[in-house]
Amino acid sequence: MNFNSHSALAGKHAFLSPSNYHWINYTDQKLEARYFSSRAAQLGTDLHDFAHYAIKLGIKLPDNGSTLSLYVNDAIGYKMSVEQALYYSDNCFGHADTISFRNRFLRIHDLKNGISPTSEHQLEVYAALFCLEYELSPLDIEIELRIYQSDEARIFIPLPDAIFRIMDKIISFDRAIDLLKEGAFQ
């Protein structure tokens, strides 16, 4: 049998995919809700990409109070780096949306396009990764974390002890995962 090639589909995923077969039990209403939810997620990804290009190019947005303009303009104003990898090990790393470190002051900002409640914990993990990678104590630096969502910037000042706890957990869990990989964890 000579199968059809469908080369244009390489790397793409169908909404009604066999690997995500739960849709076979959807009602019409559930299908519609799921479709619009996936479209909103794609829009969020596209807005994220747009914001990062605007920041990299230094193009400020009109100051209209929107989440996007607040995020982009603050990142440009603070001369932040975009999508910076923070690495502890192959088991624990991530990419901060925007980050800067000057004069012992660490800023980490995150853009959230959805409406679901968010937490500063993701940003605290980035701060812990930063401290581990660059061998800095949270006691020796100032840290400001911001989440941009729903047309506001929520600012968090984490306690050094919270960052230390996450650093300790990263170190401990990283060792545990390495042992699991070796088959020696009991």
Secondary structure, DSSP 8 states (H G I E B T S, - for coil): ------GGGTT---TT-GGGGGGGG--HHHHHHHHHHHHHHHHHHHHHHHHHHHHHHT-----S--HHHHHHHHHHHTT-EEEEEEEEETTEEEEEEEEEEETTEEEEEEE--S-S---THHHHHHHHHHHHHTT--TTSSEEEEEEEETTEEEEE---HHHHHHHHHHHHHHHHHHHHHHHT---
